[in-house]
Amino acid sequence: MIAWYGSRFVLNSSNLTDVILNSLAVGFITDIDEGLWEFFVSEDVREMLEGCVPVIHVVLPRRHVLATSVFFYFILVEGAAYGLNYQACSDLD
């Protein structure tokens, strides 16, 4: 994603000076995380984190995502309707 936006950023430059400066800026953005990691994280912590088991991200099929989003949308709408109804009824008292 960074490569996509970075290349668009460089390609939208108007002259050669801007191309060079924008290329340096994209290079800085892509390398800053590694520099901060090396500077702020101690060697012990790096070794400990490198020994951790990676987290596996499971992508659900589209139908499960849709069913989940419809369920949460239903809860959100019902909660909002209940809140508005409760507020309207309490104003009558």
PAGU-70954 format. One record per residue: residue number from 1; residue in one letter; chain; x, y, z of N, C-alpha, C in turn. Coordinates in steps of 0.05 Angstrom, whole numbers. Layout:
REM residues N
(NUM, "A", "A", (X, Y, Z), (X, Y, Z), (X, Y, Z))
...
This chain:
REM residues 93
(1, "M", "A", (17, -23, 0), (0, 0, 0), (18, 25, 0))
(2, "I", "A", (39, 24, 16), (56, 48, 17), (70, 51, -10))
(3, "A", "A", (77, 29, -23), (90, 31, -49), (71, 43, -70))
(4, "W", "A", (46, 36, -68), (26, 47, -87), (23, 77, -84))
(5, "Y", "A", (18, 86, -59), (15, 115, -54), (41, 130, -58))
(6, "G", "A", (63, 117, -50), (89, 131, -54), (95, 135, -83))
(7, "S", "A", (90, 115, -100), (95, 118, -128), (77, 139, -141))
(8, "R", "A", (52, 140, -132), (34, 161, -142), (43, 188, -133))
(9, "F", "A", (53, 190, -109), (63, 215, -98), (87, 225, -115))
(10, "V", "A", (105, 207, -122), (128, 215, -138), (120, 221, -166))
(11, "L", "A", (102, 206, -178), (94, 210, -205), (78, 236, -209))
(12, "N", "A", (66, 246, -188), (51, 272, -190), (69, 296, -186))
(13, "S", "A", (95, 292, -185), (113, 314, -182), (115, 330, -208))
(14, "S", "A", (118, 356, -206), (117, 373, -229), (144, 377, -243))
(15, "N", "A", (166, 375, -228), (192, 379, -241), (213, 359, -228))
(16, "L", "A", (237, 360, -239), (257, 340, -231), (265, 344, -201))
(17, "T", "A", (266, 368, -192), (273, 373, -164), (252, 361, -145))
(18, "D", "A", (227, 364, -152), (205, 352, -135), (206, 322, -137))
(19, "V", "A", (213, 311, -160), (215, 282, -162), (237, 271, -143))
(20, "I", "A", (259, 284, -142), (281, 276, -125), (273, 279, -96))
(21, "L", "A", (262, 302, -88), (254, 306, -60), (232, 287, -52))
(22, "N", "A", (213, 283, -69), (191, 264, -62), (200, 236, -61))
(23, "S", "A", (220, 228, -77), (231, 201, -76), (246, 198, -49))
(24, "L", "A", (260, 218, -41), (274, 217, -14), (253, 215, 8))
(25, "A", "A", (231, 230, 5), (210, 229, 26), (197, 201, 28))
(26, "V", "A", (192, 189, 5), (180, 162, 5), (200, 142, 17))
(27, "G", "A", (225, 145, 10), (246, 127, 22), (247, 131, 52))
(28, "F", "A", (245, 155, 61), (246, 160, 90), (222, 147, 104))
(29, "I", "A", (198, 150, 92), (174, 139, 104), (176, 108, 105))
(30, "T", "A", (187, 96, 84), (188, 67, 84), (210, 56, 103))
(31, "D", "A", (230, 72, 109), (252, 62, 126), (250, 72, 155))
(32, "I", "A", (233, 90, 162), (233, 101, 189), (225, 81, 210))
(33, "D", "A", (207, 62, 203), (199, 43, 223), (222, 24, 232))
(34, "E", "A", (239, 17, 212), (261, 0, 219), (282, 15, 236))
(35, "G", "A", (286, 40, 230), (304, 57, 246), (294, 60, 274))
(36, "L", "A", (269, 65, 278), (257, 68, 305), (259, 42, 320))
(37, "W", "A", (254, 20, 306), (256, -7, 319), (284, -11, 329))
(38, "E", "A", (304, -5, 313), (332, -10, 321), (340, 9, 344))
(39, "F", "A", (330, 34, 344), (338, 53, 364), (324, 49, 390))
(40, "F", "A", (298, 44, 390), (283, 44, 415), (280, 17, 428))
(41, "V", "A", (282, -5, 413), (277, -32, 424), (304, -45, 430))
(42, "S", "A", (307, -54, 455), (332, -66, 463), (336, -93, 450))
(43, "E", "A", (361, -103, 450), (367, -129, 438), (353, -152, 451))
(44, "D", "A", (350, -150, 478), (335, -172, 492), (306, -173, 484))
(45, "V", "A", (293, -151, 481), (265, -150, 473), (262, -159, 444))
(46, "R", "A", (280, -151, 427), (279, -160, 399), (282, -191, 397))
(47, "E", "A", (300, -202, 412), (304, -231, 412), (279, -245, 423))
(48, "M", "A", (267, -234, 444), (243, -246, 455), (220, -245, 435))
(49, "L", "A", (216, -222, 421), (194, -219, 402), (199, -236, 377))
(50, "E", "A", (224, -239, 369), (229, -256, 346), (224, -285, 351))
(51, "G", "A", (225, -293, 377), (220, -321, 384), (191, -327, 388))
(52, "C", "A", (173, -308, 386), (145, -312, 390), (132, -326, 366))
(53, "V", "A", (111, -340, 371), (96, -353, 350), (80, -332, 336))
(54, "P", "A", (80, -332, 309), (64, -312, 295), (34, -316, 298))
(55, "V", "A", (19, -295, 298), (-10, -296, 300), (-21, -302, 272))
(56, "I", "A", (-39, -321, 271), (-51, -329, 245), (-77, -314, 242))
(57, "H", "A", (-80, -300, 221), (-105, -284, 216), (-122, -301, 198))
(58, "V", "A", (-146, -308, 207), (-165, -324, 191), (-184, -305, 178))
(59, "V", "A", (-186, -307, 152), (-205, -291, 137), (-230, -308, 133))
(60, "L", "A", (-253, -298, 142), (-278, -313, 139), (-289, -310, 111))
(61, "P", "A", (-304, -330, 102), (-317, -327, 76), (-336, -303, 76))
(62, "R", "A", (-342, -293, 53), (-358, -269, 50), (-385, -271, 64))
(63, "R", "A", (-398, -294, 63), (-425, -297, 75), (-424, -294, 105))
(64, "H", "A", (-403, -303, 118), (-401, -299, 147), (-397, -270, 155))
(65, "V", "A", (-381, -257, 139), (-376, -228, 144), (-402, -213, 140))
(66, "L", "A", (-417, -219, 120), (-442, -205, 115), (-462, -211, 138))
(67, "A", "A", (-464, -236, 146), (-483, -243, 168), (-475, -229, 193))
(68, "T", "A", (-449, -227, 199), (-440, -214, 223), (-446, -184, 222))
(69, "S", "A", (-441, -171, 199), (-445, -143, 197), (-475, -136, 198))
(70, "V", "A", (-492, -154, 187), (-521, -149, 189), (-530, -152, 218))
(71, "F", "A", (-519, -171, 232), (-527, -175, 260), (-519, -150, 276))
(72, "F", "A", (-495, -140, 273), (-486, -116, 288), (-502, -91, 280))
(73, "Y", "A", (-509, -90, 254), (-525, -67, 245), (-552, -68, 258))
(74, "F", "A", (-564, -92, 260), (-590, -95, 273), (-588, -86, 302))
(75, "I", "A", (-567, -95, 317), (-564, -88, 345), (-561, -57, 347))
(76, "L", "A", (-545, -45, 329), (-541, -16, 330), (-567, -1, 326))
(77, "V", "A", (-583, -9, 306), (-608, 5, 300), (-628, 1, 322))
(78, "E", "A", (-630, -23, 332), (-649, -28, 354), (-641, -13, 379))
(79, "G", "A", (-615, -12, 385), (-605, 3, 408), (-611, 33, 406))
(80, "A", "A", (-607, 43, 382), (-613, 72, 377), (-642, 77, 380))
(81, "A", "A", (-659, 60, 368), (-688, 64, 370), (-697, 62, 399))
(82, "Y", "A", (-686, 43, 414), (-694, 41, 442), (-685, 66, 458))
(83, "G", "A", (-661, 75, 452), (-652, 99, 466), (-669, 124, 460))
(84, "L", "A", (-676, 127, 434), (-693, 150, 427), (-721, 147, 439))
(85, "N", "A", (-732, 123, 439), (-758, 118, 451), (-757, 124, 481))
(86, "Y", "A", (-736, 115, 494), (-733, 119, 523), (-731, 149, 530))
(87, "Q", "A", (-716, 163, 513), (-713, 192, 517), (-740, 206, 513))
(88, "A", "A", (-755, 198, 492), (-780, 211, 487), (-800, 206, 509))
(89, "C", "A", (-800, 181, 519), (-819, 174, 540), (-812, 188, 567))
(90, "S", "A", (-786, 192, 572), (-779, 205, 597), (-784, 235, 595))
(91, "D", "A", (-785, 246, 571), (-792, 275, 568), (-822, 280, 574))
(92, "L", "A", (-839, 259, 571), (-867, 262, 576), (-874, 263, 606))
(93, "D", "A", (-857, 251, 622), (-862, 250, 651), (-859, 276, 665))
